[in-house]
């Protein structure tokens, strides 16, 4: 059932402090808010009970109920809120300010100012800072202010009025309106590192964003996107191709119910110029920020942008060893081959020596202690190595040692990868 909201928004008065002295002008501050759908409490009984069909007939005659669905609590009318309501971060706070001349004399030089005080700043929300020359009896000055709420916590709307009486006396008063701004969403992020190109030292970064609706009403998630920093290109992984049509992984309905959580996934790749310049992006890098746009029950729009997300790049030390190729399954006591890639991540040239140490289950085939030669900064070399396993099961490839003869420093690499070792009599299907 669709209900068209009224064209005019309801004005809901805020609580004000009582004036300390009599003034010629009266100040009223009201919040502009949308109406809500009327809810009724249905009262029913069985036909064999004493009231019979009386309750059902009363509900059918009630103009606020839905025809054919009288026992539903949701009605088809709109009702005006009776309280201030909730203000959530990212929504727009709208307020109506009215200054009325309650006296029987003309008031001059009226100046109305509206400031919003938060925990960190004070904002001027007045549409005009120019004074009104005069205000006749029973006349008023109206103003509507809007502010997109960007902070959580206590907000104080300070409304100040100054004017001059006919006798030339300058008068001044102000009132304070206090309200709380709540958090609508709980956003958590996780980073995952993956090697995107086996022939490059540049890694992909996967960002998982978990967004939870912590309000008491459902939300329509209009937009959730990642605005990357200048260092990265981003690809959204939140849709699938079905019958030639791109469909989101969340289905056709984009509603997020209260306390429900939804995961969004993004893949970021460093831009070519930054990857070539830095080789491997090190340290803390800025990934970007999330931009979230939603709508509530009657179309109220909200928007949040997270602060810049930062990611700590994985530390590889001076020398990085990665696997370019390794079989998933190998036969017991039969040699198998792997390909390793060694990258100099330091800023100095190294002279490397490769040593291979056998474990109780994995045995290296070849010469240990061979010279690999000099490796310049940000340079790489590939090695083809041979191993065999003497124990069945899931075995860990360990026992590689690299020694830099210049600094007499040794780098140890264990648990490089895992392979499944099966008996040679068992046929392994690829």
Residue pairs with C-beta under 8 A, 6 or more apart in sequence:
1 66
1 74
1 76
3 37
3 76
3 77
3 78
5 34
5 35
5 78
5 298
5 299
6 35
6 78
9 32
9 33
9 34
9 94
10 32
10 33
10 34
10 35
10 80
10 81
11 30
11 31
11 32
11 96
12 30
12 31
12 32
12 33
12 80
12 81
12 83
12 84
12 85
13 28
13 29
13 30
13 31
14 29
14 30
14 31
14 84
14 95
14 157
14 177
14 179
15 84
15 177
16 27
16 29
16 175
16 177
17 175
17 176
19 173
19 175
20 173
21 173
23 161
23 171
23 173
24 101
24 102
24 103
24 105
24 107
24 163
24 165
24 171
25 99
25 100
25 101
25 102
25 103
25 107
25 110
25 135
25 161
25 163
26 99
26 100
26 102
27 97
27 98
27 99
27 159
27 161
27 173
27 175
28 97
28 98
28 99
28 100
29 95
29 96
29 97
29 98
29 157
29 159
29 175
29 177
30 95
30 96
30 98
31 84
31 85
31 93
31 94
31 95
31 96
32 94
32 95
32 96
32 144
33 81
33 85
33 94
34 297
34 298
34 299
34 300
35 78
35 79
35 80
35 81
35 298
36 78
36 79
36 81
36 297
36 298
37 74
37 75
37 76
37 77
37 78
37 79
37 297
38 64
38 75
38 76
38 77
38 78
38 79
39 73
39 74
39 75
40 62
40 64
40 65
40 73
40 75
41 73
42 59
42 65
42 70
42 71
42 72
42 73
43 55
43 59
44 55
44 56
44 59
44 71
45 51
45 52
45 55
47 53
56 70
59 65
59 70
59 71
60 67
60 70
62 70
63 77
64 75
64 76
64 77
65 72
65 75
65 76
66 72
66 74
66 75
66 76
84 179
86 182
86 215
87 93
87 149
87 155
87 179
87 180
87 181
87 182
88 149
88 181
88 182
88 183
88 184
88 215
88 302
89 149
89 150
89 151
89 152
89 181
89 182
89 183
89 184
89 302
89 304
90 148
90 149
90 150
90 184
90 292
90 302
90 303
90 304
91 148
91 149
91 184
91 300
91 301
91 302
92 146
92 147
92 148
92 149
92 301
93 146
93 147
93 148
93 149
93 155
94 144
94 145
94 146
94 147
95 114
95 144
95 145
95 157
96 142
96 143
96 144
97 112
97 114
97 142
97 143
97 144
97 145
97 159
98 140
98 141
98 142
98 143
99 110
99 112
99 135
99 140
99 141
99 161
100 138
100 139
100 140
101 107
101 135
101 136
101 137
101 138
101 139
101 140
103 137
104 137
105 137
105 165
105 166
106 134
106 135
106 136
106 137
106 166
107 134
107 135
107 163
107 164
107 165
107 166
108 133
108 134
108 135
108 163
108 164
108 165
108 166
109 131
109 132
109 133
109 134
109 162
109 163
109 164
110 131
110 132
110 134
110 135
110 141
110 161
110 162
110 163
111 129
111 131
111 132
111 161
111 162
111 163
112 126
112 141
112 143
112 159
112 160
112 161
113 124
113 126
113 129
113 159
113 160
113 161
114 124
114 125
114 126
114 143
114 145
114 157
114 158
114 159
114 160
115 122
115 123
115 124
115 125
115 126
115 157
115 158
115 160
116 122
116 123
116 125
116 147
116 155
116 156
116 157
116 158
117 155
117 156
117 157
117 158
118 151
118 153
118 154
118 155
119 151
119 153
119 154
120 151
123 147
125 145
125 146
125 147
125 157
126 143
126 145
127 143
127 144
127 145
128 143
132 141
135 141
135 163
148 303
149 155
149 181
151 181
152 181
152 182
152 183
153 180
153 181
154 178
154 179
154 180
154 181
155 178
155 179
155 180
155 181
156 176
156 177
156 178
157 176
157 177
157 178
157 179
158 174
158 175
158 176
159 174
159 175
159 176
159 177
160 172
160 173
160 174
161 172
161 173
161 174
162 170
162 171
162 172
163 170
163 171
163 172
164 170
164 171
165 171
182 215
183 214
184 213
184 214
184 215
184 219
184 294
184 302
184 304
185 211
185 212
185 213
185 214
185 292
185 294
185 304
186 210
186 211
186 212
186 214
187 209
187 210
187 211
187 212
187 290
187 292
187 304
187 306
188 209
188 210
188 212
189 207
189 208
189 209
189 210
189 290
189 306
189 309
190 207
190 208
190 210
191 205
191 206
191 207
191 208
191 287
191 311
192 205
192 206
192 207
192 208
193 203
193 204
193 205
193 206
193 314
194 203
194 204
194 205
194 206
195 203
195 204
195 322
196 202
196 203
196 204
196 269
198 324
198 325
198 341
200 275
201 279
201 280
201 320
201 343
201 378
201 380
202 269
202 270
202 275
202 280
202 281
203 270
203 280
203 314
204 267
204 268
204 269
205 232
205 267
205 268
205 269
205 287
205 311
206 265
206 266
206 267
206 268
207 226
207 265
207 266
207 267
207 268
207 287
207 309
208 263
208 264
208 265
209 224
209 226
209 263
209 264
209 265
209 266
209 290
210 261
210 262
210 263
211 221
211 224
211 256
211 261
211 262
211 263
211 264
211 292
212 259
212 260
212 261
212 262
213 219
213 256
213 257
213 258
213 259
213 260
213 261
214 258
214 259
215 258
215 296
216 258
217 258
217 296
217 297
218 255
218 256
218 257
218 258
218 296
218 297
219 255
219 256
219 294
219 295
219 296
220 254
220 255
220 256
220 294
220 295
220 296
221 254
221 255
221 256
221 262
221 292
221 293
221 294
222 254
222 293
222 294
222 295
222 301
223 291
223 292
223 293
224 238
224 264
224 290
224 291
224 292
224 293
225 236
225 290
225 291
226 234
226 236
226 266
226 268
226 288
226 289
226 290
226 291
227 288
227 289
227 290
227 291
228 234
228 268
228 287
228 288
229 285
229 286
229 287
229 288
229 308
230 271
231 270
231 271
231 274
231 281
231 285
231 286
232 268
232 269
232 270
232 271
232 287
232 288
233 268
233 269
233 271
234 266
234 267
234 268
234 288
235 266
235 267
235 268
235 269
236 264
236 265
236 266
237 265
237 266
237 267
238 248
238 249
238 250
238 264
238 265
239 246
239 247
239 248
239 249
240 246
240 247
240 248
240 249
241 247
248 254
250 262
256 262
256 294
268 287
268 288
270 281
274 281
275 281
279 345
279 377
279 378
280 313
280 316
280 320
280 343
280 345
280 378
281 313
282 313
282 315
282 345
283 312
283 313
284 310
284 311
284 312
284 313
285 310
285 311
285 313
286 308
286 309
286 310
287 308
287 309
287 310
287 311
288 308
288 309
289 305
289 306
289 307
289 308
289 309
290 304
290 305
290 306
290 309
291 303
291 304
291 305
292 303
292 304
292 305
292 306
293 301
293 302
293 303
294 301
294 302
294 303
295 301
295 302
296 302
316 343
316 345
317 345
317 411
318 344
318 345
318 346
318 350
318 404
318 409
318 411
319 342
319 343
319 344
319 345
319 346
319 350
319 352
319 402
319 404
319 411
320 342
320 343
320 345
321 340
321 341
321 342
321 343
321 400
321 402
321 411
321 413
321 416
322 340
322 341
322 343
323 338
323 339
323 340
323 341
323 416
323 417
324 339
324 340
324 341
324 382
325 337
325 338
325 339
326 338
326 339
326 397
326 417
326 419
327 336
327 337
327 338
327 419
328 419
328 420
329 419
329 420
329 421
329 422
329 428
330 336
330 389
330 419
330 420
330 421
330 422
331 421
331 422
331 423
331 424
331 428
332 389
332 390
332 391
332 392
332 421
332 422
332 423
332 424
333 388
333 389
333 390
333 424
334 388
334 424
335 365
335 386
335 387
335 388
336 386
336 387
336 388
336 419
337 384
337 385
337 386
337 387
338 384
338 385
338 387
338 397
338 417
339 382
339 383
339 384
339 385
340 382
340 383
340 385
340 400
340 416
341 380
341 381
341 382
341 383
342 352
342 372
342 375
342 380
342 381
342 382
342 383
342 402
343 378
343 379
343 380
344 350
344 375
344 376
344 377
344 378
344 379
344 380
345 378
346 377
347 377
348 377
348 406
349 374
349 375
349 376
349 377
349 406
350 374
350 375
350 404
350 406
351 371
351 373
351 374
351 375
351 404
351 405
351 406
352 371
352 372
352 373
352 375
352 402
352 403
352 404
352 405
353 369
353 370
353 371
353 372
353 402
353 403
353 405
354 368
354 369
354 370
354 372
354 383
354 400
354 401
354 402
355 368
355 369
355 400
355 401
355 402
355 403
356 364
356 366
356 368
356 385
356 399
356 400
356 401
357 364
357 368
357 398
357 399
357 400
357 401
358 364
358 399
359 396
359 398
359 399
360 391
361 389
361 390
361 391
361 395
361 421
362 387
362 388
362 389
362 395
362 396
362 397
362 398
362 399
363 387
363 388
363 389
363 390
364 385
364 386
364 387
364 399
365 386
365 387
365 388
366 385
366 386
372 381
372 383
372 402
375 381
387 397
389 395
389 419
389 421
391 421
392 421
392 422
392 423
393 420
393 421
394 418
394 419
394 420
394 421
395 418
395 419
395 420
395 421
396 414
396 415
396 416
396 417
396 418
397 415
397 416
397 417
397 418
397 419
398 413
398 414
398 415
398 416
399 414
400 412
400 413
400 414
400 416
401 410
401 411
401 412
401 413
402 410
402 411
402 413
403 409
403 410
403 411
404 410
404 411
422 428
